[in-house]
Amino acid sequence: MSRWRMALLLLAGVSYACVSHWMMLYHAAEPWAVVVLLGPLWLTALGLAGSRFGRWGLALAGLAGVAGFALVLLGEAGDPNRLYVLQHAGINALLCGWFGGTLRGDRLSLIGQFAQRVHPLSPAMRIYTAQVTRVWTLYFALMVVASIAVYASLSFAAWSVLANLLTPLLVAGLFVGEHLMRYRLHPEFERTRLIDAVRAFYGAPADPTVRR
């Protein structure tokens, strides 16, 4: 992945977050807005279903998404605000399960799999990447709780700020903060660039059978 492509992806992400916040505040009940705003949840479900269950999982997730969008367009999907909360909490719950699921047994953690795409892992690095995976798992779990709590106790505008603006900032802060702290805690680790870490995420999957 080139620097220009990464910059475009970052710009697209920031733009989508701002537009999502605007649509949720002023056009939350419009069918077209609901379809646009719920698209990420459907795409996430398609990716997970396809990777875990193959063609049948992909087909079922696709049909479920089409049926859901049809209900939205017909006005039969209920309160759209609840659907937005479901999307935010649902995506974070799925990510929590994805990261946490790799911590079972002696499997290589998900962060370890990403790091292995950049350089070979020493035993110390494997332990450290497992710890970082636990931190991300905890973050996603806390975000699920925060999303539901803010929606239940504060205004929908406050929830939209959390979901659309604070969430990506917190993810970026955790990502960059871990990168900066890594070499303070473990100066012996091989140095990598932030761009390498992002590229690793989009690279070829590491072998899930690799053991720690």
C-alpha positions in Angstrom: 0.0 0.0 0.0 1.5 3.4 -1.1 1.6 6.5 1.1 -0.8 8.2 -1.2 -3.4 5.4 -0.9 -3.0 5.4 2.9 -3.6 9.2 2.9 -6.7 8.8 0.7 -8.0 6.1 3.0 -7.4 8.4 6.0 -9.1 11.3 4.3 -12.1 9.1 3.4 -12.4 7.8 6.9 -12.4 11.3 8.4 -14.9 12.5 5.8 -17.2 9.5 6.4 -17.1 10.1 10.2 -18.1 13.8 9.8 -20.8 13.1 7.2 -22.2 10.3 9.4 -22.4 12.6 12.4 -24.2 15.2 10.2 -26.7 12.6 8.8 -27.5 11.2 12.2 -28.3 14.6 13.6 -30.3 16.0 10.7 -31.4 13.1 8.5 -31.5 10.1 10.9 -34.9 8.8 9.8 -34.4 9.2 6.0 -34.2 5.7 4.4 -31.2 6.7 2.2 -29.3 7.8 5.3 -30.1 4.6 7.2 -28.8 2.6 4.3 -25.6 4.6 4.0 -25.0 4.6 7.8 -25.7 0.9 8.3 -23.5 -0.1 5.3 -20.3 -0.6 7.4 -22.1 -3.2 9.7 -23.2 -5.2 6.7 -19.8 -5.1 5.0 -18.2 -6.2 8.3 -20.7 -9.1 8.6 -20.0 -10.1 5.0 -16.3 -10.2 5.6 -16.5 -12.2 8.8 -19.1 -14.6 7.4 -17.1 -15.2 4.2 -13.9 -15.8 6.1 -15.3 -18.1 8.7 -18.0 -20.0 6.8 -17.1 -19.6 3.1 -19.6 -19.1 0.3 -22.6 -20.1 2.3 -21.8 -17.7 5.1 -21.2 -14.9 2.6 -24.5 -15.7 0.8 -26.5 -15.8 4.0 -25.0 -12.5 5.2 -25.7 -11.0 1.9 -29.4 -12.0 1.9 -29.8 -10.9 5.5 -28.4 -7.5 4.5 -30.7 -7.1 1.5 -33.7 -8.1 3.6 -32.7 -5.6 6.3 -32.3 -2.8 3.8 -35.6 -3.7 2.3 -37.3 -3.3 5.7 -35.6 0.1 6.1 -36.8 1.4 2.7 -40.3 0.2 3.5 -40.2 1.9 6.9 -40.6 -1.4 8.8 -37.2 -1.5 10.6 -38.2 0.5 13.7 -36.4 3.4 15.4 -33.4 4.2 13.2 -31.5 5.6 16.2 -31.5 2.1 17.8 -30.2 0.6 14.6 -27.3 3.0 14.7 -26.5 2.1 18.2 -26.8 -1.6 17.2 -24.3 -1.0 14.4 -21.7 0.8 16.6 -22.0 -1.7 19.5 -22.2 -4.6 17.1 -19.1 -3.8 15.2 -17.1 -3.2 18.4 -18.5 -6.5 19.8 -17.4 -8.3 16.6 -13.9 -6.8 16.9 -13.7 -7.7 20.5 -14.6 -11.3 19.7 -12.1 -11.3 16.7 -9.2 -10.1 18.8 -10.1 -12.0 21.9 -10.7 -15.2 20.0 -7.0 -15.4 19.1 -6.0 -15.4 22.8 -7.3 -18.9 23.4 -4.9 -21.7 24.0 -1.5 -21.4 22.5 -2.5 -19.6 19.3 -0.6 -16.7 18.0 -2.5 -13.5 19.0 -4.0 -11.4 16.3 -1.5 -8.5 16.8 1.2 -11.2 16.7 -0.1 -12.3 13.3 0.0 -8.7 12.0 3.5 -8.2 13.5 4.7 -11.4 11.9 4.0 -10.0 8.5 6.6 -7.3 9.1 9.4 -9.3 10.8 10.0 -12.6 12.6 8.8 -12.7 16.2 11.1 -13.5 19.1 9.5 -15.2 22.2 9.4 -11.8 24.0 7.6 -10.2 21.0 5.0 -13.0 21.0 4.3 -12.3 24.6 4.1 -8.6 24.1 1.8 -8.8 21.1 -0.5 -11.0 23.1 -0.6 -8.3 25.8 -1.4 -5.7 23.2 -4.1 -7.9 21.8 -5.6 -8.1 25.3 -5.6 -4.3 25.5 -7.4 -3.9 22.2 -9.9 -6.6 23.2 -10.6 -4.7 26.4 -11.0 -1.4 24.5 -13.6 -2.9 22.2 -15.5 -4.4 25.1 -15.5 -1.1 27.0 -16.7 0.7 23.8 -19.7 -1.6 23.6 -20.6 -0.7 27.2 -19.9 3.0 26.6 -22.1 3.1 23.5 -25.1 1.6 25.2 -24.6 3.6 28.4 -24.3 7.0 26.6 -27.3 6.2 24.4 -29.4 5.2 27.5 -28.4 8.2 29.7 -27.5 11.1 27.4 -28.9 12.7 24.2 -28.6 11.1 20.8 -26.4 14.0 19.7 -24.0 13.0 22.5 -24.0 9.4 21.4 -23.3 10.5 17.8 -20.3 12.4 19.0 -19.0 9.3 20.8 -19.7 6.9 17.9 -18.7 9.1 14.9 -16.0 11.4 16.2 -14.5 10.1 19.5 -14.4 6.4 18.5 -12.0 6.9 15.5 -9.9 9.4 17.5 -9.6 6.9 20.4 -8.6 4.1 18.0 -6.0 6.3 16.4 -4.7 7.4 19.8 -4.4 3.8 21.0 -2.7 2.8 17.9 -0.1 5.6 17.9 0.3 5.5 21.6 1.2 1.8 21.6 3.7 2.4 18.8 5.4 5.1 20.8 5.4 3.2 24.1 6.6 0.0 22.6 10.3 1.0 22.4 10.2 2.6 25.8 9.1 -0.7 27.3 11.1 -2.8 25.0 14.0 -0.9 23.5 15.5 -4.2 22.3 12.6 -4.8 19.8 13.3 -4.3 16.1 12.2 -0.9 15.0 9.2 -0.6 12.6 7.4 2.4 11.1 3.7 3.2 11.6 3.2 2.8 7.9 4.5 -0.8 8.1 2.0 -1.6 10.8 -0.9 -0.3 8.6 0.4 -2.2 5.6 0.6 -5.4 7.8 -3.1 -5.1 8.5 -3.9 -5.1 4.8 -1.3 -7.7 3.9 -1.7 -11.5 3.4 -3.1 -13.3 6.4 -0.5 -15.0 8.6 -0.7 -18.7 9.1 -3.3 -19.3 11.9 -1.7 -22.6 12.8 1.5 -20.9 14.0 1.9 -21.6 17.7 3.3 -19.4 20.4 
